[in-house]
């Protein structure tokens, strides 16, 4: 992970009008069809590499230092590795590149290529131990891939789970099975198509409090627990469209994946647009989008959040446990009652 150079460059974003973080959709195609997801189009073509490189150039000009590559399923893109190499070279290695994937298509050869390209982090979306009616992303299929990542990956790995009524029931056992793996863990809160929280209950808030979670979630964890208890009154300012940019597959900038109130071609974006979007938005109460919240909360109170931000940037991947200590398969479990 980039260190001092990134920190010095990133600190400027507190004071200037430039963007810091971008989510770049490289294909809308996906190999899965999870019920809660509205961010894919089966069979959609990948965005051409040359087009993506041009978009990276435009994002660099707007100040972006952190890139999430996502879809759909980004591992379906034939030029993914070349794109990562381009981003790292374009930013002179002072930037951070994150790949968000369901992990189904990972192979040792692909991991080796991602290592060589300079990938900084991979977020693997795994929701439960066995498939549920809403999600196919389960350990029953992905666990061998996680074992392989523990052995082969030189980048950090985070396991992200969408918190739903079904996944909640499996989560304690889910974490127990993965305890030896040298990964971070975090939650996405189930949301409506507009991005607002779609679950509620003390049992969800308790789960957030009971488990050690990805350090970045500290920035908005209290808000998340309050929303899960039905309270979305705490004030915050969404920096979508200003410090945080979501670029869809056709090259338009949106506030986030769920809000198209603002949509403008990336090539037409200016610093004036970023300044204009640095404001409160009507969709803020009940927003469950952790990616936008992480950036917004970190930059809203930079002195208060500095220790967390520094840990987030500089933390190294811990060594893997010996393979003999890792569970190699899972069997269906009976979920406990609420």
Secondary structure, DSSP 8 states (H G I E B T S, - for coil): ---HHHHHHHHGGGTSS---EEEEE-B---S---TT--S--TT--B--HHHHHHHHHHHHHTT--EEEEESS-GGG-TTHHHHHHHHHHHTTT-SEEEEEE-STT--HHHHHHHHHHT--EEEEE--BSS--SS---BHHHHHHHHHHHHHH--SEEEEEEEE-HHHHHHHHHHHHHHTTS--EEEEEE-B-TTSBB----HHHHHHHHHS---GGGGGTHHHHHHHHTT---------BTTTEEEE-TTSEEESSSS--SSEEEGGG--HHHHHHTSS--TT-TTB--HHHHHHHHHHHTHHHHHHHHHHHHH--------GGGS------------
